[in-house]
Amino acid sequence: MPMKLILATNNQNKLREIREMLSGLPYEVLSQGEAGFSLDVEENGTTFAENAALKAKALWKAAQAAGVSCCTLADDSGLCVDALDGAPGVYSHRFAGENATDADRNAKLLRELQGKENRSAQFVCAMVLITADGTAECFEGKVCGEIGDVPRGDNGFGYDPVFYVGERSFAEFTAEEKNAVSHRKRALEQVLSALQNR
């Protein structure tokens, strides 16, 4: 009987990517909805790791209360721009206000960087894994690039059109190209290694 690994998300893209990477291991990978949980955790941490831990712990405690033996996995990610002292960081989604669109956030970012020479930035993803016995581990993946002068590309989402790796923005990468080097993939590879070693 495979151990349940419940993700603190209902995002189908994340679910598919994690299922693919963990497919050779004895885990049944489920979204929180598929496992019968509906949690909306306030992400009030000051780091990606803190926010991921809040979600993973809340889900683990809910599973324990329901008598479900499982591991839980949560992630938090965002864009850190060196010239903005690491902003937008954990506020990446709320950077231009609660109801802002991706285009609004990108436009605000480009305005804030006007006249700044240093355009270097990193996409960062923290993942927290809590095993069935309650042990928590944090893993971090990062991809370095720079903020371009104009948005380019029709793929991806969020800050992808303004985040350039080499000559292309992330929104000009195919999904396969992006997933091969993404911050989430790099964090997930460490999770995979930890699970393989258990």
Backbone torsions as a table, in degrees:
resi	resn	phi	psi	omega
1	MET	NA	117.4	-177.9
2	PRO	-69.5	146.8	174.8
3	MET	-69.6	141.2	175.8
4	LYS	-78.7	135.0	171.2
5	LEU	-119.2	108.5	-174.5
6	ILE	-102.4	128.9	-178.3
7	LEU	-92.8	137.8	179.1
8	ALA	-82.2	57.2	179.4
9	THR	-161.8	160.9	168.7
10	ASN	-119.3	11.7	-179.6
11	ASN	-69.5	115.5	-174.6
12	GLN	-67.3	-31.2	178.3
13	ASN	-66.5	-44.5	177.4
14	LYS	-62.9	-43.5	-178.4
15	LEU	-59.4	-46.3	-178.9
16	ARG	-63.4	-45.2	-178.4
17	GLU	-62.0	-43.5	-177.9
18	ILE	-70.6	-39.6	176.6
19	ARG	-59.3	-43.1	-179.2
20	GLU	-62.1	-44.4	-176.2
21	MET	-70.3	-30.7	-175.9
22	LEU	-100.3	11.4	-171.0
23	SER	-60.9	-26.8	-178.6
24	GLY	-86.3	-1.4	-175.4
25	LEU	-102.7	156.9	-177.4
26	PRO	-80.3	59.7	178.3
27	TYR	-128.9	139.4	171.6
28	GLU	-95.9	108.6	-174.6
29	VAL	-90.1	121.0	-176.4
30	LEU	-128.6	147.6	168.0
31	SER	-75.2	164.3	179.5
32	GLN	-63.3	-34.0	178.1
33	GLY	-65.4	-43.3	178.9
34	GLU	-63.4	-29.7	-179.8
35	ALA	-85.4	-3.1	176.9
36	GLY	91.4	18.5	180.0
37	PHE	-115.0	145.1	177.5
38	SER	-133.8	91.4	-176.8
39	LEU	-113.5	138.7	173.9
40	ASP	-126.6	91.4	-173.0
41	VAL	-88.2	132.4	176.7
42	GLU	-71.8	121.9	-178.2
43	GLU	-91.9	82.6	-176.2
44	ASN	-108.7	19.3	175.8
45	GLY	-73.5	164.0	179.7
46	THR	-99.5	-3.4	177.3
47	THR	-134.9	162.7	176.4
48	PHE	-60.3	-41.3	-178.8
49	ALA	-61.9	-41.6	179.3
50	GLU	-63.4	-42.9	-180.0
51	ASN	-65.9	-41.9	178.1
52	ALA	-62.9	-40.3	-179.8
53	ALA	-65.4	-39.5	178.5
54	LEU	-57.9	-44.4	-177.5
55	LYS	-71.5	-44.2	-178.8
56	ALA	-63.5	-41.8	-178.6
57	LYS	-68.7	-41.3	-180.0
58	ALA	-62.2	-41.1	180.0
59	LEU	-69.3	-41.4	179.4
60	TRP	-61.7	-44.1	179.7
61	LYS	-64.8	-39.3	178.4
62	ALA	-64.0	-39.8	178.8
63	ALA	-65.9	-42.8	178.7
64	GLN	-61.2	-43.0	-179.1
65	ALA	-63.7	-28.9	-179.9
66	ALA	-90.1	1.6	179.0
67	GLY	76.1	23.3	-179.2
68	VAL	-99.9	118.8	175.6
69	SER	-83.8	122.0	-175.1
70	CYS	-163.1	169.1	165.4
71	CYS	-102.2	151.9	174.4
72	THR	-123.9	151.9	-178.5
73	LEU	-139.8	130.3	178.0
74	ALA	-135.9	152.7	176.7
75	ASP	-133.3	158.7	170.1
76	ASP	-143.5	140.1	-175.5
77	SER	-149.2	165.1	178.4
78	GLY	179.2	-174.2	-176.0
79	LEU	-106.7	132.1	177.3
80	CYS	-119.1	120.6	-176.7
81	VAL	-108.3	123.4	-173.4
82	ASP	-59.0	-43.9	-175.9
83	ALA	-69.6	-13.9	178.7
84	LEU	-107.7	24.5	178.9
85	ASP	55.9	38.1	176.4
86	GLY	90.7	-5.6	175.8
87	ALA	-71.8	157.0	-1.7
88	PRO	-73.5	-17.5	172.7
89	GLY	55.1	-131.6	-177.1
90	VAL	-66.4	-11.9	178.3
91	TYR	-98.9	19.1	-175.8
92	SER	-52.4	-42.9	-176.7
93	HIS	-75.1	-30.5	-176.2
94	ARG	-99.8	10.6	-171.2
95	PHE	-55.7	-38.6	-177.5
96	ALA	-110.2	20.2	179.6
97	GLY	108.2	162.3	-172.5
98	GLU	-60.1	-40.8	-173.6
99	ASN	-103.6	18.4	-177.9
100	ALA	-70.6	151.9	174.8
101	THR	-91.7	170.7	174.7
102	ASP	-57.0	-41.5	-179.6
103	ALA	-62.7	-38.7	177.8
104	ASP	-62.6	-44.5	-178.8
105	ARG	-64.9	-42.5	179.6
106	ASN	-65.2	-40.4	179.4
107	ALA	-63.6	-42.4	179.1
108	LYS	-63.9	-42.3	-179.7
109	LEU	-60.9	-45.1	-179.6
110	LEU	-64.8	-36.7	176.5
111	ARG	-63.0	-44.0	-177.8
112	GLU	-65.1	-25.9	-177.1
113	LEU	-95.1	0.0	179.9
114	GLN	-58.4	129.4	178.0
115	GLY	82.9	-2.7	-179.9
116	LYS	-95.7	131.1	-178.3
117	GLU	-77.8	-39.7	-178.2
118	ASN	-77.4	112.8	-178.5
119	ARG	-111.1	9.6	-174.7
120	SER	-68.8	145.7	-176.0
121	ALA	-154.8	163.5	177.4
122	GLN	-136.4	137.5	164.2
123	PHE	-87.8	129.5	-176.8
124	VAL	-123.7	138.3	175.1
125	CYS	-131.1	125.9	172.8
126	ALA	-107.9	133.6	175.5
127	MET	-121.4	133.9	176.5
128	VAL	-116.0	124.4	178.0
129	LEU	-108.2	127.5	173.3
130	ILE	-115.5	120.3	-177.4
131	THR	-82.0	170.6	-173.7
132	ALA	-56.1	-29.8	-179.3
133	ASP	-86.4	3.6	176.5
134	GLY	93.1	3.6	177.9
135	THR	-74.7	129.3	-178.8
136	ALA	-108.1	137.1	174.9
137	GLU	-132.2	143.5	179.5
138	CYS	-115.7	138.8	179.6
139	PHE	-130.5	143.4	-178.4
140	GLU	-129.4	132.4	174.9
141	GLY	-116.5	148.7	-175.4
142	LYS	-145.6	142.4	171.2
143	VAL	-130.5	129.7	-175.3
144	CYS	-97.9	143.4	177.8
145	GLY	-161.9	-152.6	175.2
146	GLU	-148.0	160.5	-179.4
147	ILE	-87.4	122.5	179.5
148	GLY	-75.2	173.5	179.9
149	ASP	-80.4	-26.7	-178.7
150	VAL	-138.2	149.6	174.9
151	PRO	-69.4	140.1	176.9
152	ARG	-141.5	144.5	174.1
153	GLY	100.8	154.7	-176.9
154	ASP	-115.5	-2.6	179.1
155	ASN	-91.9	174.6	173.8
156	GLY	73.1	-164.2	-176.1
157	PHE	-161.1	178.3	177.0
158	GLY	60.5	-128.0	-177.4
159	TYR	-89.3	6.3	-177.3
160	ASP	-52.2	-40.4	-176.6
161	PRO	-66.5	-20.8	-178.9
162	VAL	-108.6	-3.8	-179.8
163	PHE	-96.5	112.4	-175.1
164	TYR	-104.5	134.5	169.8
165	VAL	-118.6	110.0	-172.6
166	GLY	71.1	-132.7	-175.0
167	GLU	-89.6	-7.1	-174.1
168	ARG	-119.5	150.6	172.8
169	SER	-81.0	159.4	177.1
170	PHE	-59.3	-27.9	-179.9
171	ALA	-75.6	-7.7	174.8
172	GLU	-98.8	-6.3	174.6
173	PHE	-78.0	149.8	167.7
174	THR	-72.9	164.4	178.3
175	ALA	-57.8	-39.3	-178.8
176	GLU	-66.7	-42.4	179.6
177	GLU	-63.8	-43.6	-178.7
178	LYS	-66.4	-45.8	-178.0
179	ASN	-62.7	-28.2	-178.9
180	ALA	-68.1	-26.1	-175.8
181	VAL	-122.5	2.7	-170.9
182	SER	-68.2	158.2	177.3
183	HIS	-61.3	-38.0	179.1
184	ARG	-66.4	-41.4	179.3
185	LYS	-61.0	-41.9	-177.7
186	ARG	-67.6	-37.0	175.9
187	ALA	-69.5	-40.1	-177.7
188	LEU	-66.4	-33.4	176.7
189	GLU	-61.5	-35.3	178.1
190	GLN	-71.9	-37.0	175.3
191	VAL	-61.9	-45.6	178.8
192	LEU	-56.1	-46.6	-179.8
193	SER	-61.6	-42.1	-180.0
194	ALA	-63.8	-41.6	-179.8
195	LEU	-68.9	-36.5	178.8
196	GLN	-65.4	-31.0	-176.4
197	ASN	-86.6	-2.9	-177.9
198	ARG	-78.1	NA	NA
